[in-house]
Amino acid sequence: MDYNKKSVVDIDVNGKKVLLRCDFNVPMAKDGSGVITDDKRIRAALPTIQYLLDNNAAVIACSHMGKPKGEWKPELSMAPVAARLSELLGKEVILAKDIVGEDAKAKAAALQPGQILLLENLRYDNGETKNDPAFAKALADLAGEGGVYVSDAFGTVHRAHASTAGVAAYLPAVSGFLIQKELEIIGGALAAPKRPLVAILGGSKVSSKIGVINNLLEIADTIIIGGGMAY
């Protein structure tokens, strides 16, 4: 299998608007205080974001948070993420009040190279999980003519959602550094594994892991299953 995919370093992003899919689905305090209890996923996105900003791109970042199922739930807003990302970058992160509505459109249109905009929770719109072409095009349109799509949400790329798959039909698509790193590690482990190869699988969604387990049975010497799947 060919894991050699184009990344942000293979394209010119100078002066362009970049729609960047991140995985900012971070754990929050359960008391509704809006406190992020672990910012690891935000920090994992920093190399790609910083590269884009340093290379004069205007970044339109987007992510989902939890499972609002089309409802605008304040406790699942991206506002705490924007605040934490701003602290980590040392610069303002503009937060849109919606996803593809008038506020997002206006802020995306005004966005200048070297600036970053964060859209509201993608799953506030059911078009995200349904991979609705109209919603995907609306997301892509925020980047405008000459825009680029960068996929860097490794934890969600297996889902055929509007922001992870649909937008690639409307914008040139490449991977970010996080995806590139994961592909290199996984590609190397599967193509030329060092023996013994032990695969450790966790998570709770057993149905979505069966195919992975079946494939790994042909490659791994040992498979260890933990997490919710163990029960």
Secondary structure, DSSP 8 states (H G I E B T S, - for coil): ------BGGGS--TT-EEEEE------B-TTSS--BS--HHHHHHHHHHHHHHHTT-EEEEE---S--TT---GGG-SHHHHHHHHHHHTS-EEE-SSSSSHHHHHHHHH--TT-EEE---GGGSTTTTTT-HHHHHHHHHTT-TT-EEEE--GGGTTS--TTTTGGGGTS-EEE-HHHHHHHHHHHHHHHS--SS-EEEE--S-HHHHHHHHHHHHTT-SEEEE-GGGG-
